[in-house]
Amino acid sequence: MQPSLVPMGSETHSGQDVGIYASGPKAYLFGGVVEQNYIFHVMEHALDLPNRADAM
Protein backbone atom coordinates (compact mmCIF):
# COMPACT_ATOMS: atom_id res chain seq x y z
CA MET A 1 0.00 0.00 0.00
CA GLN A 2 1.20 3.49 -0.80
CA PRO A 3 0.83 6.38 1.63
CA SER A 4 -2.05 8.68 0.81
CA LEU A 5 -3.63 11.87 2.04
CA VAL A 6 -7.03 10.20 1.69
CA PRO A 7 -7.28 6.93 3.64
CA MET A 8 -8.83 4.12 1.59
CA GLY A 9 -9.71 0.54 2.41
CA SER A 10 -7.80 -0.77 -0.61
CA GLU A 11 -5.23 0.40 -3.11
CA THR A 12 -6.37 1.75 -6.47
CA HIS A 13 -4.83 2.84 -9.75
CA SER A 14 -5.78 6.19 -11.08
CA GLY A 15 -6.05 7.22 -14.69
CA GLN A 16 -4.07 10.39 -14.14
CA ASP A 17 -1.80 11.75 -16.81
CA VAL A 18 1.91 11.91 -16.02
CA GLY A 19 4.82 13.67 -17.68
CA ILE A 20 7.50 11.42 -19.19
CA TYR A 21 10.53 12.25 -21.29
CA ALA A 22 13.42 10.21 -22.65
CA SER A 23 16.50 10.33 -24.85
CA GLY A 24 18.10 7.61 -26.94
CA PRO A 25 16.69 4.87 -29.14
CA LYS A 26 12.89 4.93 -29.42
CA ALA A 27 12.72 8.08 -27.28
CA TYR A 28 10.10 9.40 -29.70
CA LEU A 29 7.64 7.04 -27.99
CA PHE A 30 8.07 8.94 -24.72
CA GLY A 31 7.32 12.60 -24.76
CA GLY A 32 4.94 14.92 -23.04
CA VAL A 33 1.99 13.94 -20.93
CA VAL A 34 0.50 10.45 -21.20
CA GLU A 35 -1.83 8.18 -19.25
CA GLN A 36 -0.09 6.02 -16.65
CA ASN A 37 -1.05 2.75 -18.31
CA TYR A 38 0.71 3.81 -21.54
CA ILE A 39 4.13 3.79 -19.89
CA PHE A 40 4.30 0.02 -19.35
CA HIS A 41 3.30 -0.76 -22.92
CA VAL A 42 5.84 1.64 -24.41
CA MET A 43 8.63 0.29 -22.17
CA GLU A 44 7.70 -3.27 -23.16
CA HIS A 45 7.90 -2.31 -26.84
CA ALA A 46 11.07 -0.23 -26.56
CA LEU A 47 12.91 -3.00 -24.68
CA ASP A 48 11.51 -5.74 -26.96
CA LEU A 49 10.54 -7.75 -23.88
CA PRO A 50 8.29 -10.34 -25.58
CA ASN A 51 11.10 -11.43 -27.93
CA ARG A 52 13.68 -11.39 -25.14
CA ALA A 53 11.46 -13.62 -23.01
CA ASP A 54 11.07 -16.10 -25.89
CA ALA A 55 14.84 -16.21 -26.37
CA MET A 56 15.43 -17.41 -22.79
PDB file of N, CA, C, O and CB in Angstrom:
ATOM      1  N   MET A   1       0.843  -1.175   0.000  1.00  0.00           N
ATOM      2  CA  MET A   1       0.000   0.000   0.000  1.00  0.00           C
ATOM      3  C   MET A   1       0.890   1.240   0.000  1.00  0.00           C
ATOM      4  O   MET A   1       1.929   1.271   0.660  1.00  0.00           O
ATOM      5  CB  MET A   1      -0.960  -0.003   1.219  1.00  0.00           C
ATOM      6  N   GLN A   2       0.481   2.234  -0.728  1.00  0.00           N
ATOM      7  CA  GLN A   2       1.202   3.493  -0.799  1.00  0.00           C
ATOM      8  C   GLN A   2       0.582   4.499   0.161  1.00  0.00           C
ATOM      9  O   GLN A   2      -0.634   4.498   0.355  1.00  0.00           O
ATOM     10  CB  GLN A   2       1.200   4.043  -2.237  1.00  0.00           C
ATOM     11  N   PRO A   3       1.397   5.354   0.762  1.00  0.00           N
ATOM     12  CA  PRO A   3       0.830   6.379   1.629  1.00  0.00           C
ATOM     13  C   PRO A   3      -0.070   7.320   0.832  1.00  0.00           C
ATOM     14  O   PRO A   3       0.166   7.579  -0.348  1.00  0.00           O
ATOM     15  CB  PRO A   3       1.946   7.169   2.325  1.00  0.00           C
ATOM     16  N   SER A   4      -1.089   7.817   1.491  1.00  0.00           N
ATOM     17  CA  SER A   4      -2.050   8.676   0.812  1.00  0.00           C
ATOM     18  C   SER A   4      -2.599   9.719   1.773  1.00  0.00           C
ATOM     19  O   SER A   4      -2.666   9.493   2.981  1.00  0.00           O
ATOM     20  CB  SER A   4      -3.194   7.845   0.217  1.00  0.00           C
ATOM     21  N   LEU A   5      -2.985  10.848   1.230  1.00  0.00           N
ATOM     22  CA  LEU A   5      -3.634  11.869   2.042  1.00  0.00           C
ATOM     23  C   LEU A   5      -5.076  11.493   2.359  1.00  0.00           C
ATOM     24  O   LEU A   5      -5.651  11.948   3.348  1.00  0.00           O
ATOM     25  CB  LEU A   5      -3.589  13.213   1.331  1.00  0.00           C
ATOM     26  N   VAL A   6      -5.651  10.647   1.492  1.00  0.00           N
ATOM     27  CA  VAL A   6      -7.030  10.205   1.686  1.00  0.00           C
ATOM     28  C   VAL A   6      -7.013   8.720   2.023  1.00  0.00           C
ATOM     29  O   VAL A   6      -6.741   7.899   1.146  1.00  0.00           O
ATOM     30  CB  VAL A   6      -7.904  10.483   0.416  1.00  0.00           C
ATOM     31  N   PRO A   7      -7.299   8.351   3.283  1.00  0.00           N
ATOM     32  CA  PRO A   7      -7.281   6.927   3.644  1.00  0.00           C
ATOM     33  C   PRO A   7      -8.332   6.141   2.862  1.00  0.00           C
ATOM     34  O   PRO A   7      -9.480   6.566   2.741  1.00  0.00           O
ATOM     35  CB  PRO A   7      -7.517   6.756   5.151  1.00  0.00           C
ATOM     36  N   MET A   8      -7.918   4.983   2.332  1.00  0.00           N
ATOM     37  CA  MET A   8      -8.830   4.120   1.586  1.00  0.00           C
ATOM     38  C   MET A   8      -8.692   2.699   2.111  1.00  0.00           C
ATOM     39  O   MET A   8      -7.649   2.332   2.653  1.00  0.00           O
ATOM     40  CB  MET A   8      -8.541   4.178   0.053  1.00  0.00           C
ATOM     41  N   GLY A   9      -9.725   1.914   1.954  1.00  0.00           N
ATOM     42  CA  GLY A   9      -9.706   0.535   2.411  1.00  0.00           C
ATOM     43  C   GLY A   9      -8.860  -0.370   1.542  1.00  0.00           C
ATOM     44  O   GLY A   9      -8.417  -1.425   1.995  1.00  0.00           O
ATOM     45  N   SER A  10      -8.629   0.026   0.298  1.00  0.00           N
ATOM     46  CA  SER A  10      -7.802  -0.774  -0.607  1.00  0.00           C
ATOM     47  C   SER A  10      -7.046   0.158  -1.549  1.00  0.00           C
ATOM     48  O   SER A  10      -7.370   1.338  -1.679  1.00  0.00           O
ATOM     49  CB  SER A  10      -8.673  -1.788  -1.413  1.00  0.00           C
ATOM     50  N   GLU A  11      -6.047  -0.395  -2.191  1.00  0.00           N
ATOM     51  CA  GLU A  11      -5.232   0.396  -3.106  1.00  0.00           C
ATOM     52  C   GLU A  11      -5.919   0.475  -4.467  1.00  0.00           C
ATOM     53  O   GLU A  11      -6.581  -0.476  -4.883  1.00  0.00           O
ATOM     54  CB  GLU A  11      -3.811  -0.210  -3.244  1.00  0.00           C
ATOM     55  N   THR A  12      -5.769   1.587  -5.154  1.00  0.00           N
ATOM     56  CA  THR A  12      -6.374   1.754  -6.468  1.00  0.00           C
ATOM     57  C   THR A  12      -5.350   2.328  -7.436  1.00  0.00           C
ATOM     58  O   THR A  12      -4.323   2.871  -7.028  1.00  0.00           O
ATOM     59  CB  THR A  12      -7.617   2.664  -6.387  1.00  0.00           C
ATOM     60  N   HIS A  13      -5.642   2.201  -8.705  1.00  0.00           N
ATOM     61  CA  HIS A  13      -4.826   2.836  -9.747  1.00  0.00           C
ATOM     62  C   HIS A  13      -5.657   3.950 -10.342  1.00  0.00           C
ATOM     63  O   HIS A  13      -6.836   3.773 -10.650  1.00  0.00           O
ATOM     64  CB  HIS A  13      -4.370   1.805 -10.856  1.00  0.00           C
ATOM     65  N   SER A  14      -5.041   5.076 -10.495  1.00  0.00           N
ATOM     66  CA  SER A  14      -5.780   6.189 -11.080  1.00  0.00           C
ATOM     67  C   SER A  14      -5.480   6.281 -12.567  1.00  0.00           C
ATOM     68  O   SER A  14      -4.527   5.671 -13.051  1.00  0.00           O
ATOM     69  CB  SER A  14      -5.429   7.513 -10.373  1.00  0.00           C
ATOM     70  N   GLY A  15      -6.263   7.016 -13.268  1.00  0.00           N
ATOM     71  CA  GLY A  15      -6.048   7.217 -14.687  1.00  0.00           C
ATOM     72  C   GLY A  15      -5.397   8.551 -14.971  1.00  0.00           C
ATOM     73  O   GLY A  15      -5.549   9.108 -16.058  1.00  0.00           O
ATOM     74  N   GLN A  16      -4.665   9.067 -13.984  1.00  0.00           N
ATOM     75  CA  GLN A  16      -4.070  10.389 -14.142  1.00  0.00           C
ATOM     76  C   GLN A  16      -2.992  10.400 -15.210  1.00  0.00           C
ATOM     77  O   GLN A  16      -2.307   9.406 -15.446  1.00  0.00           O
ATOM     78  CB  GLN A  16      -3.494  10.862 -12.830  1.00  0.00           C
ATOM     79  N   ASP A  17      -2.865  11.543 -15.840  1.00  0.00           N
ATOM     80  CA  ASP A  17      -1.797  11.745 -16.810  1.00  0.00           C
ATOM     81  C   ASP A  17      -0.516  12.096 -16.069  1.00  0.00           C
ATOM     82  O   ASP A  17      -0.543  12.771 -15.040  1.00  0.00           O
ATOM     83  CB  ASP A  17      -2.168  12.855 -17.828  1.00  0.00           C
ATOM     84  N   VAL A  18       0.605  11.630 -16.606  1.00  0.00           N
ATOM     85  CA  VAL A  18       1.910  11.910 -16.016  1.00  0.00           C
ATOM     86  C   VAL A  18       2.855  12.389 -17.112  1.00  0.00           C
ATOM     87  O   VAL A  18       2.706  12.023 -18.278  1.00  0.00           O
ATOM     88  CB  VAL A  18       2.485  10.652 -15.299  1.00  0.00           C
ATOM     89  N   GLY A  19       3.813  13.199 -16.733  1.00  0.00           N
ATOM     90  CA  GLY A  19       4.820  13.666 -17.682  1.00  0.00           C
ATOM     91  C   GLY A  19       5.941  12.646 -17.778  1.00  0.00           C
ATOM     92  O   GLY A  19       6.399  12.125 -16.761  1.00  0.00           O
ATOM     93  N   ILE A  20       6.386  12.360 -18.996  1.00  0.00           N
ATOM     94  CA  ILE A  20       7.495  11.421 -19.187  1.00  0.00           C
ATOM     95  C   ILE A  20       8.313  11.877 -20.391  1.00  0.00           C
ATOM     96  O   ILE A  20       7.769  12.274 -21.421  1.00  0.00           O
ATOM     97  CB  ILE A  20       6.974   9.954 -19.385  1.00  0.00           C
ATOM     98  N   TYR A  21       9.614  11.809 -20.234  1.00  0.00           N
ATOM     99  CA  TYR A  21      10.528  12.252 -21.292  1.00  0.00           C
ATOM    100  C   TYR A  21      11.699  11.292 -21.341  1.00  0.00           C
ATOM    101  O   TYR A  21      12.044  10.688 -20.325  1.00  0.00           O
ATOM    102  CB  TYR A  21      11.018  13.719 -21.053  1.00  0.00           C
ATOM    103  N   ALA A  22      12.315  11.140 -22.501  1.00  0.00           N
ATOM    104  CA  ALA A  22      13.424  10.208 -22.652  1.00  0.00           C
ATOM    105  C   ALA A  22      14.370  10.705 -23.732  1.00  0.00           C
ATOM    106  O   ALA A  22      14.044  11.603 -24.507  1.00  0.00           O
ATOM    107  CB  ALA A  22      12.911   8.795 -22.988  1.00  0.00           C
ATOM    108  N   SER A  23      15.550  10.096 -23.762  1.00  0.00           N
ATOM    109  CA  SER A  23      16.500  10.331 -24.846  1.00  0.00           C
ATOM    110  C   SER A  23      17.082   8.984 -25.237  1.00  0.00           C
ATOM    111  O   SER A  23      17.126   8.064 -24.420  1.00  0.00           O
ATOM    112  CB  SER A  23      17.628  11.343 -24.425  1.00  0.00           C
ATOM    113  N   GLY A  24      17.524   8.862 -26.467  1.00  0.00           N
ATOM    114  CA  GLY A  24      18.098   7.614 -26.938  1.00  0.00           C
ATOM    115  C   GLY A  24      17.167   6.908 -27.906  1.00  0.00           C
ATOM    116  O   GLY A  24      16.190   7.484 -28.385  1.00  0.00           O
ATOM    117  N   PRO A  25      17.490   5.634 -28.191  1.00  0.00           N
ATOM    118  CA  PRO A  25      16.688   4.872 -29.140  1.00  0.00           C
ATOM    119  C   PRO A  25      15.217   4.782 -28.701  1.00  0.00           C
ATOM    120  O   PRO A  25      14.924   4.529 -27.533  1.00  0.00           O
ATOM    121  CB  PRO A  25      17.272   3.469 -29.306  1.00  0.00           C
ATOM    122  N   LYS A  26      14.336   4.984 -29.619  1.00  0.00           N
ATOM    123  CA  LYS A  26      12.887   4.926 -29.416  1.00  0.00           C
ATOM    124  C   LYS A  26      12.368   5.976 -28.440  1.00  0.00           C
ATOM    125  O   LYS A  26      11.263   5.837 -27.917  1.00  0.00           O
ATOM    126  CB  LYS A  26      12.502   3.563 -28.924  1.00  0.00           C
ATOM    127  N   ALA A  27      13.147   7.021 -28.187  1.00  0.00           N
ATOM    128  CA  ALA A  27      12.720   8.084 -27.280  1.00  0.00           C
ATOM    129  C   ALA A  27      11.493   8.813 -27.814  1.00  0.00           C
ATOM    130  O   ALA A  27      10.759   9.439 -27.051  1.00  0.00           O
ATOM    131  CB  ALA A  27      13.858   9.075 -27.054  1.00  0.00           C
ATOM    132  N   TYR A  28      11.272   8.731 -29.121  1.00  0.00           N
ATOM    133  CA  TYR A  28      10.098   9.401 -29.700  1.00  0.00           C
ATOM    134  C   TYR A  28       8.791   8.833 -29.131  1.00  0.00           C
ATOM    135  O   TYR A  28       7.752   9.489 -29.202  1.00  0.00           O
ATOM    136  CB  TYR A  28      10.107   9.257 -31.236  1.00  0.00           C
ATOM    137  N   LEU A  29       8.837   7.635 -28.576  1.00  0.00           N
ATOM    138  CA  LEU A  29       7.636   7.042 -27.986  1.00  0.00           C
ATOM    139  C   LEU A  29       7.271   7.693 -26.657  1.00  0.00           C
ATOM    140  O   LEU A  29       6.113   7.673 -26.239  1.00  0.00           O
ATOM    141  CB  LEU A  29       7.835   5.549 -27.788  1.00  0.00           C
ATOM    142  N   PHE A  30       8.275   8.271 -25.998  1.00  0.00           N
ATOM    143  CA  PHE A  30       8.072   8.942 -24.720  1.00  0.00           C
ATOM    144  C   PHE A  30       8.200  10.436 -24.941  1.00  0.00           C
ATOM    145  O   PHE A  30       9.240  10.903 -25.406  1.00  0.00           O
ATOM    146  CB  PHE A  30       9.085   8.445 -23.648  1.00  0.00           C
ATOM    147  N   GLY A  31       7.196  11.168 -24.628  1.00  0.00           N
ATOM    148  CA  GLY A  31       7.318  12.603 -24.761  1.00  0.00           C
ATOM    149  C   GLY A  31       6.032  13.309 -24.406  1.00  0.00           C
ATOM    150  O   GLY A  31       4.988  13.086 -25.020  1.00  0.00           O
ATOM    151  N   GLY A  32       6.120  14.148 -23.425  1.00  0.00           N
ATOM    152  CA  GLY A  32       4.941  14.918 -23.041  1.00  0.00           C
ATOM    153  C   GLY A  32       4.167  14.271 -21.920  1.00  0.00           C
ATOM    154  O   GLY A  32       4.739  13.650 -21.023  1.00  0.00           O
ATOM    155  N   VAL A  33       2.873  14.422 -21.982  1.00  0.00           N
ATOM    156  CA  VAL A  33       1.988  13.940 -20.930  1.00  0.00           C
ATOM    157  C   VAL A  33       1.178  12.774 -21.483  1.00  0.00           C
ATOM    158  O   VAL A  33       0.540  12.889 -22.529  1.00  0.00           O
ATOM    159  CB  VAL A  33       1.054  15.080 -20.408  1.00  0.00           C
ATOM    160  N   VAL A  34       1.210  11.648 -20.770  1.00  0.00           N
ATOM    161  CA  VAL A  34       0.503  10.447 -21.205  1.00  0.00           C
ATOM    162  C   VAL A  34      -0.238   9.828 -20.027  1.00  0.00           C
ATOM    163  O   VAL A  34       0.024  10.176 -18.876  1.00  0.00           O
ATOM    164  CB  VAL A  34       1.484   9.426 -21.824  1.00  0.00           C
ATOM    165  N   GLU A  35      -1.157   8.917 -20.309  1.00  0.00           N
ATOM    166  CA  GLU A  35      -1.832   8.181 -19.247  1.00  0.00           C
ATOM    167  C   GLU A  35      -0.853   7.182 -18.641  1.00  0.00           C
ATOM    168  O   GLU A  35       0.033   6.675 -19.330  1.00  0.00           O
ATOM    169  CB  GLU A  35      -3.103   7.459 -19.783  1.00  0.00           C
ATOM    170  N   GLN A  36      -1.015   6.901 -17.348  1.00  0.00           N
ATOM    171  CA  GLN A  36      -0.091   6.018 -16.649  1.00  0.00           C
ATOM    172  C   GLN A  36       0.013   4.649 -17.299  1.00  0.00           C
ATOM    173  O   GLN A  36       1.107   4.089 -17.379  1.00  0.00           O
ATOM    174  CB  GLN A  36      -0.516   5.864 -15.216  1.00  0.00           C
ATOM    175  N   ASN A  37      -1.086   4.105 -17.760  1.00  0.00           N
ATOM    176  CA  ASN A  37      -1.048   2.750 -18.311  1.00  0.00           C
ATOM    177  C   ASN A  37      -0.256   2.668 -19.615  1.00  0.00           C
ATOM    178  O   ASN A  37       0.176   1.581 -19.999  1.00  0.00           O
ATOM    179  CB  ASN A  37      -2.458   2.251 -18.543  1.00  0.00           C
ATOM    180  N   TYR A  38      -0.060   3.776 -20.291  1.00  0.00           N
ATOM    181  CA  TYR A  38       0.708   3.814 -21.542  1.00  0.00           C
ATOM    182  C   TYR A  38       2.180   3.503 -21.308  1.00  0.00           C
ATOM    183  O   TYR A  38       2.837   2.914 -22.166  1.00  0.00           O
ATOM    184  CB  TYR A  38       0.569   5.182 -22.207  1.00  0.00           C
ATOM    185  N   ILE A  39       2.694   3.895 -20.159  1.00  0.00           N
ATOM    186  CA  ILE A  39       4.131   3.787 -19.889  1.00  0.00           C
ATOM    187  C   ILE A  39       4.603   2.342 -19.944  1.00  0.00           C
ATOM    188  O   ILE A  39       5.631   2.063 -20.562  1.00  0.00           O
ATOM    189  CB  ILE A  39       4.461   4.387 -18.524  1.00  0.00           C
ATOM    190  N   PHE A  40       3.889   1.418 -19.320  1.00  0.00           N
ATOM    191  CA  PHE A  40       4.302   0.015 -19.354  1.00  0.00           C
ATOM    192  C   PHE A  40       4.373  -0.510 -20.777  1.00  0.00           C
ATOM    193  O   PHE A  40       5.347  -1.162 -21.153  1.00  0.00           O
ATOM    194  CB  PHE A  40       3.346  -0.838 -18.536  1.00  0.00           C
ATOM    195  N   HIS A  41       3.354  -0.231 -21.565  1.00  0.00           N
ATOM    196  CA  HIS A  41       3.301  -0.765 -22.923  1.00  0.00           C
ATOM    197  C   HIS A  41       4.428  -0.207 -23.800  1.00  0.00           C
ATOM    198  O   HIS A  41       4.988  -0.929 -24.625  1.00  0.00           O
ATOM    199  CB  HIS A  41       1.948  -0.451 -23.554  1.00  0.00           C
ATOM    200  N   VAL A  42       4.752   1.053 -23.625  1.00  0.00           N
ATOM    201  CA  VAL A  42       5.838   1.635 -24.412  1.00  0.00           C
ATOM    202  C   VAL A  42       7.190   1.062 -23.964  1.00  0.00           C
ATOM    203  O   VAL A  42       8.049   0.783 -24.801  1.00  0.00           O
ATOM    204  CB  VAL A  42       5.836   3.179 -24.279  1.00  0.00           C
ATOM    205  N   MET A  43       7.381   0.886 -22.661  1.00  0.00           N
ATOM    206  CA  MET A  43       8.630   0.290 -22.172  1.00  0.00           C
ATOM    207  C   MET A  43       8.774  -1.144 -22.684  1.00  0.00           C
ATOM    208  O   MET A  43       9.859  -1.555 -23.095  1.00  0.00           O
ATOM    209  CB  MET A  43       8.674   0.313 -20.623  1.00  0.00           C
ATOM    210  N   GLU A  44       7.689  -1.893 -22.658  1.00  0.00           N
ATOM    211  CA  GLU A  44       7.703  -3.268 -23.158  1.00  0.00           C
ATOM    212  C   GLU A  44       8.126  -3.297 -24.626  1.00  0.00           C
ATOM    213  O   GLU A  44       8.940  -4.128 -25.029  1.00  0.00           O
ATOM    214  CB  GLU A  44       6.315  -3.923 -22.987  1.00  0.00           C
ATOM    215  N   HIS A  45       7.568  -2.387 -25.418  1.00  0.00           N
ATOM    216  CA  HIS A  45       7.897  -2.315 -26.843  1.00  0.00           C
ATOM    217  C   HIS A  45       9.335  -1.841 -27.061  1.00  0.00           C
ATOM    218  O   HIS A  45      10.066  -2.426 -27.860  1.00  0.00           O
ATOM    219  CB  HIS A  45       6.922  -1.377 -27.565  1.00  0.00           C
ATOM    220  N   ALA A  46       9.735  -0.799 -26.366  1.00  0.00           N
ATOM    221  CA  ALA A  46      11.072  -0.232 -26.563  1.00  0.00           C
ATOM    222  C   ALA A  46      12.165  -1.220 -26.166  1.00  0.00           C
ATOM    223  O   ALA A  46      13.225  -1.250 -26.792  1.00  0.00           O
ATOM    224  CB  ALA A  46      11.222   1.060 -25.759  1.00  0.00           C
ATOM    225  N   LEU A  47      11.922  -2.022 -25.141  1.00  0.00           N
ATOM    226  CA  LEU A  47      12.908  -3.000 -24.676  1.00  0.00           C
ATOM    227  C   LEU A  47      12.765  -4.350 -25.368  1.00  0.00           C
ATOM    228  O   LEU A  47      13.559  -5.259 -25.126  1.00  0.00           O
ATOM    229  CB  LEU A  47      12.784  -3.185 -23.181  1.00  0.00           C
ATOM    230  N   ASP A  48      11.765  -4.484 -26.222  1.00  0.00           N
ATOM    231  CA  ASP A  48      11.514  -5.736 -26.961  1.00  0.00           C
ATOM    232  C   ASP A  48      11.368  -6.921 -26.009  1.00  0.00           C
ATOM    233  O   ASP A  48      11.902  -7.999 -26.270  1.00  0.00           O
ATOM    234  CB  ASP A  48      12.655  -6.008 -27.961  1.00  0.00           C
ATOM    235  N   LEU A  49      10.649  -6.723 -24.912  1.00  0.00           N
ATOM    236  CA  LEU A  49      10.536  -7.747 -23.876  1.00  0.00           C
ATOM    237  C   LEU A  49       9.895  -9.056 -24.342  1.00  0.00           C
ATOM    238  O   LEU A  49      10.374 -10.116 -23.938  1.00  0.00           O
ATOM    239  CB  LEU A  49       9.751  -7.204 -22.739  1.00  0.00           C
ATOM    240  N   PRO A  50       8.851  -9.050 -25.159  1.00  0.00           N
ATOM    241  CA  PRO A  50       8.286 -10.344 -25.578  1.00  0.00           C
ATOM    242  C   PRO A  50       9.301 -11.216 -26.303  1.00  0.00           C
ATOM    243  O   PRO A  50       9.361 -12.420 -26.053  1.00  0.00           O
ATOM    244  CB  PRO A  50       7.082 -10.121 -26.475  1.00  0.00           C
ATOM    245  N   ASN A  51      10.094 -10.642 -27.190  1.00  0.00           N
ATOM    246  CA  ASN A  51      11.099 -11.433 -27.926  1.00  0.00           C
ATOM    247  C   ASN A  51      12.251 -11.856 -27.025  1.00  0.00           C
ATOM    248  O   ASN A  51      12.799 -12.945 -27.192  1.00  0.00           O
ATOM    249  CB  ASN A  51      11.644 -10.633 -29.114  1.00  0.00           C
ATOM    250  N   ARG A  52      12.618 -11.017 -26.083  1.00  0.00           N
ATOM    251  CA  ARG A  52      13.680 -11.389 -25.138  1.00  0.00           C
ATOM    252  C   ARG A  52      13.244 -12.551 -24.264  1.00  0.00           C
ATOM    253  O   ARG A  52      14.039 -13.445 -23.972  1.00  0.00           O
ATOM    254  CB  ARG A  52      14.069 -10.190 -24.261  1.00  0.00           C
ATOM    255  N   ALA A  53      11.980 -12.542 -23.842  1.00  0.00           N
ATOM    256  CA  ALA A  53      11.464 -13.624 -23.006  1.00  0.00           C
ATOM    257  C   ALA A  53      11.445 -14.943 -23.784  1.00  0.00           C
ATOM    258  O   ALA A  53      11.752 -15.997 -23.228  1.00  0.00           O
ATOM    259  CB  ALA A  53      10.048 -13.282 -22.496  1.00  0.00           C
ATOM    260  N   ASP A  54      11.088 -14.884 -25.055  1.00  0.00           N
ATOM    261  CA  ASP A  54      11.066 -16.095 -25.888  1.00  0.00           C
ATOM    262  C   ASP A  54      12.463 -16.649 -26.105  1.00  0.00           C
ATOM    263  O   ASP A  54      12.634 -17.857 -26.266  1.00  0.00           O
ATOM    264  CB  ASP A  54      10.413 -15.803 -27.236  1.00  0.00           C
ATOM    265  N   ALA A  55      13.456 -15.783 -26.110  1.00  0.00           N
ATOM    266  CA  ALA A  55      14.843 -16.210 -26.366  1.00  0.00           C
ATOM    267  C   ALA A  55      15.468 -16.915 -25.156  1.00  0.00           C
ATOM    268  O   ALA A  55      16.503 -17.568 -25.286  1.00  0.00           O
ATOM    269  CB  ALA A  55      15.699 -15.000 -26.750  1.00  0.00           C
ATOM    270  N   MET A  56      14.850 -16.786 -23.997  1.00  0.00           N
ATOM    271  CA  MET A  56      15.428 -17.414 -22.792  1.00  0.00           C
ATOM    272  C   MET A  56      15.070 -18.858 -22.695  1.00  0.00           C
ATOM    273  O   MET A  56      15.473 -19.531 -21.746  1.00  0.00           O
ATOM    274  CB  MET A  56      14.971 -16.705 -21.543  1.00  0.00           C
TER     275      MET A  56
END
